Amino acid sequence: MPARPQAEGPGGDRLSTAFTAGEQQWQARLGKLRDVVRQEMVTRQLARELPAPPVRLIDLGCGQGTQALRLARSGYDVTGVDASADLLARFGRDLAAEPAEVRGRVRAERARIEDYAERAGVSHFPAVLCHGVLMYLDDPGPVLRAIARLTSPGGVASLLVRNGDALAMRPGLLGDWATCAEAFGTDRYANRIGLSARGDRLGDLTGRLAAHGLEVTAWYGVRVFTDAAADDAAPPPDLAALLDCEERAGRTDPYRQVAALLHVIARRPDGGKIAP
Ligand SMILES: C[S@@+](CC[C@H](N)C(=O)[O-])C[C@H]1O[C@@H](n2cnc3c(N)ncnc32)[C@H](O)[C@@H]1O
């Protein structure tokens, strides 16, 4: 397996996505408080939900590879797939600083999620991750199909989506009442990196996943208390206590219901069929 992400891809620069216009802003905010909370919650929740390593997993829309790297350090064999040459290059730089055994557990490919499995000729994985991608897709159908196609019988899929049931929370907490009023009646929102994006309602997503043979077995809220923090807010000195409170709220009703993001865990039963 290649030890470093490969920036070349079959589509070259034609691999731009709806996310591409916000990529620089995204990169500028990596390591800031809102990103730290998001990544740390996902890491903790995955530790509860994934089978213990060694296990092969695929991270669809891996971006800069935050979770992929952490999982590889924990002993997982990780394939990352992303359309962005810049983010894969950043992933490659971070990976290069890791010990050889970690590097050897990672490969990354520049590709579109939607047709990656067919192009690469890969089959199933016991764990499939797709975090922070669905909100950029007007029609999430093809990516949900790709996630389902890649999840093996007995396998688990992990999705991180914008919480479409609580889109009024962010503008309300920021005191933007015009946007807040509109948010009650739409699944669209303008996100913090300047893109028009889409929320998913938990009930709708559960139904869509069920149609692909994936049963939602757990869900968490991500960023309950810190979603309205400034874009450039740095992690505070009491970060550990903050993260513990976020984690507790993320698995506790009613707090998790109004989180900015939903971390949804779905499983294909043993012997469950995979649609072609
Ligand atoms: C918000 S970033 C999330 C990155 C990472 N998963 C995380 O949670 O930190 C979204 C990523 O999805 C990628 N992406 C969006 N649509 C894609 C598609 N159709 N095929 C491949 N990658 C896509 C973008 O290039 C970007 O790296």
The ligand as an SDF file (V2000), in Angstrom:
LIG
                    3D

 27 29  0  0  0  0  0  0  0  0999 V2000
  -15.9240   19.6950    5.2430 C   0  0  0  0  0  0  0  0  0  0  0  0
  -14.6430   18.7460    4.5460 S   0  0  0  0  0  0  0  0  0  0  0  0
  -14.6060   17.3730    5.7060 C   0  0  0  0  0  0  0  0  0  0  0  0
  -13.2730   16.6930    5.7670 C   0  0  0  0  0  0  0  0  0  0  0  0
  -13.1800   15.5730    6.8100 C   0  0  0  0  0  0  0  0  0  0  0  0
  -14.0800   14.4810    6.4900 N   0  0  0  0  0  0  0  0  0  0  0  0
  -13.5000   16.1030    8.1830 C   0  0  0  0  0  0  0  0  0  0  0  0
  -14.5960   15.8220    8.6900 O   0  0  0  0  0  0  0  0  0  0  0  0
  -12.6520   16.7930    8.7510 O   0  0  0  0  0  0  0  0  0  0  0  0
  -15.4830   17.9860    3.1660 C   0  0  0  0  0  0  0  0  0  0  0  0
  -14.5570   17.1430    2.2980 C   0  0  0  0  0  0  0  0  0  0  0  0
  -15.3440   16.3850    1.3710 O   0  0  0  0  0  0  0  0  0  0  0  0
  -14.7080   16.4410    0.0990 C   0  0  0  0  0  0  0  0  0  0  0  0
  -15.7570   16.2140   -0.9140 N   0  0  0  0  0  0  0  0  0  0  0  0
  -16.9190   16.8900   -1.0320 C   0  0  0  0  0  0  0  0  0  0  0  0
  -17.6550   16.3460   -2.0140 N   0  0  0  0  0  0  0  0  0  0  0  0
  -16.9390   15.3000   -2.5160 C   0  0  0  0  0  0  0  0  0  0  0  0
  -17.1680   14.3330   -3.5310 C   0  0  0  0  0  0  0  0  0  0  0  0
  -18.3020   14.3410   -4.2330 N   0  0  0  0  0  0  0  0  0  0  0  0
  -16.2050   13.4020   -3.7800 N   0  0  0  0  0  0  0  0  0  0  0  0
  -15.0450   13.4080   -3.0680 C   0  0  0  0  0  0  0  0  0  0  0  0
  -14.7820   14.2970   -2.0750 N   0  0  0  0  0  0  0  0  0  0  0  0
  -15.7180   15.2250   -1.8070 C   0  0  0  0  0  0  0  0  0  0  0  0
  -14.0660   17.8060    0.0380 C   0  0  0  0  0  0  0  0  0  0  0  0
  -13.0230   17.8580   -0.9060 O   0  0  0  0  0  0  0  0  0  0  0  0
  -13.5900   17.9710    1.4870 C   0  0  0  0  0  0  0  0  0  0  0  0
  -12.3080   17.4820    1.6600 O   0  0  0  0  0  0  0  0  0  0  0  0
  1  2  1  0
  2  3  1  0
  2 10  1  0
  3  4  1  0
  4  5  1  0
  5  6  1  0
  5  7  1  0
  7  8  2  0
  7  9  1  0
 10 11  1  0
 11 12  1  0
 11 26  1  0
 12 13  1  0
 13 14  1  0
 13 24  1  0
 14 15  1  0
 14 23  1  0
 15 16  2  0
 16 17  1  0
 17 18  1  0
 17 23  2  0
 18 19  1  0
 18 20  2  0
 20 21  1  0
 21 22  2  0
 22 23  1  0
 24 25  1  0
 24 26  1  0
 26 27  1  0
M  CHG  2   2   1   9  -1
M  END
$$$$
